[in-house]
């Protein structure tokens, strides 16, 4: 059987592990193994394309204008607003 050693555990994390182990009547090692088994048994969904995930979260739109046209439009609005704010 393999041995796993973990170093530099934050005191608050160790305390939480200790309390959780005590509630389950387990040693800290047994509790850590239980937590890892539960985590690994849960299917993890990995996105094939992280960019698509970000777009779904942030939202996106389709536009017939080119990127340069959109940037020019934004620059015009910013220039106009700055000028009007200064008056």
C-alpha positions as CSV (number, residue, x, y, z in Angstrom):
1,X,0.0,0.0,0.0
2,X,1.3,3.5,-0.9
3,X,2.1,6.2,1.6
4,X,1.2,9.8,0.9
5,X,2.7,12.6,3.0
6,X,1.4,16.1,2.8
7,X,3.4,19.0,4.3
8,X,2.7,22.6,5.2
9,X,-1.0,22.2,5.9
10,X,-2.5,25.4,7.2
11,X,-3.5,25.2,10.9
12,X,-7.1,26.1,10.2
13,X,-7.4,23.4,7.5
14,X,-5.8,20.8,9.8
15,X,-8.2,21.8,12.6
16,X,-11.2,21.5,10.2
17,X,-10.0,18.0,9.1
18,X,-9.5,17.0,12.7
19,X,-13.1,18.2,13.7
20,X,-14.6,16.4,10.7
21,X,-12.7,13.2,11.4
22,X,-13.9,13.3,15.1
23,X,-17.5,13.7,14.0
24,X,-17.1,10.7,11.7
25,X,-15.2,8.7,14.4
26,X,-12.2,8.4,12.0
27,X,-8.5,9.2,12.2
28,X,-7.4,12.2,10.2
29,X,-5.8,9.9,7.7
30,X,-9.0,7.9,7.3
31,X,-11.0,11.1,6.8
32,X,-8.6,12.5,4.2
33,X,-8.9,9.2,2.3
34,X,-12.7,9.3,2.5
35,X,-12.8,12.9,1.2
36,X,-10.5,12.0,-1.7
37,X,-12.5,8.9,-2.6
38,X,-15.8,10.9,-2.6
39,X,-14.2,13.6,-4.7
40,X,-12.8,11.2,-7.3
41,X,-16.1,9.2,-7.4
42,X,-17.9,12.4,-8.5
43,X,-17.7,12.8,-12.3
44,X,-15.8,16.0,-13.2
45,X,-16.9,17.8,-16.3
46,X,-14.0,19.2,-18.2
47,X,-14.7,21.5,-21.1
48,X,-13.2,20.6,-24.4
49,X,-12.8,24.3,-25.3
50,X,-12.4,26.7,-22.4
51,X,-13.0,29.6,-24.6
52,X,-16.5,28.4,-25.4
53,X,-17.2,28.0,-21.6
54,X,-16.1,31.6,-21.0
55,X,-18.4,32.8,-23.8
56,X,-21.3,31.0,-22.4
57,X,-20.7,32.5,-19.0
58,X,-20.1,36.0,-20.2
59,X,-22.4,36.0,-23.1
60,X,-21.6,36.9,-26.7
61,X,-23.3,38.3,-29.7
62,X,-23.0,38.1,-33.5
63,X,-22.3,41.3,-35.5
64,X,-21.9,41.9,-39.2
65,X,-19.3,44.6,-38.5
66,X,-15.6,43.9,-38.5
67,X,-13.6,44.2,-35.3
68,X,-12.0,47.4,-36.6
69,X,-15.4,48.9,-37.3
70,X,-16.6,48.1,-33.8
71,X,-13.4,49.5,-32.3
72,X,-13.7,52.7,-34.3
73,X,-17.3,53.1,-33.2
74,X,-16.3,52.7,-29.5
75,X,-13.5,55.2,-29.9
76,X,-15.9,57.8,-31.4
77,X,-18.3,57.4,-28.5
78,X,-15.6,57.7,-26.0
79,X,-14.1,60.8,-27.6
80,X,-17.6,62.4,-27.8
81,X,-18.4,61.6,-24.2
82,X,-15.1,63.0,-22.9
83,X,-15.6,66.2,-24.8
84,X,-19.1,66.7,-23.5
85,X,-18.1,65.9,-19.9
86,X,-15.5,68.6,-20.0
87,X,-18.0,71.4,-20.9
